[in-house]
């Protein structure tokens, strides 16, 4: 990933530390840095997010959601009487409640992160509407999230209107 930025140094990300820490994407972010930026930029829909920021957070959310869903399903199965197939206990309520609360807690920052990832690829946030298309919308999000950073995405940064836009050089 760093070779791509070395080929076009004028299009590399500015140093995040020099611009307040959270104003620019952080390529090569560690797991801890990605999670810290995810929760600090809770509802920030402007700016950009690097691939490493996005995928570390998606891994974290996938693991937590998977564990909570497994716990909820296991508790539900354990609450069913095998002879009558009736629900006999209520031990499944807590895991399902926690799963629901976690989903609500990461909904807004997850959308904000996806918007910033789209911006980093040079796409508008309106591309979120592709998610309304069953199956194909998910594939489109996956493709957009896997795409490398595009220098044209700098137009979505804070203060980009004051800066002169430099188009990406064509080979």
Secondary structure as UniProt FT lines:
FT   HELIX           2..7
FT   HELIX           9..11
FT   HELIX           16..19
FT   TURN            27..28
FT   HELIX           31..40
FT   TURN            41..43
FT   HELIX           51..78
FT   TURN            82..84
FT   HELIX           92..105
FT   HELIX           107..120
FT   TURN            121..122
FT   HELIX           125..132
FT   TURN            134..135
FT   HELIX           136..146
FT   HELIX           151..156
FT   TURN            158..162
//
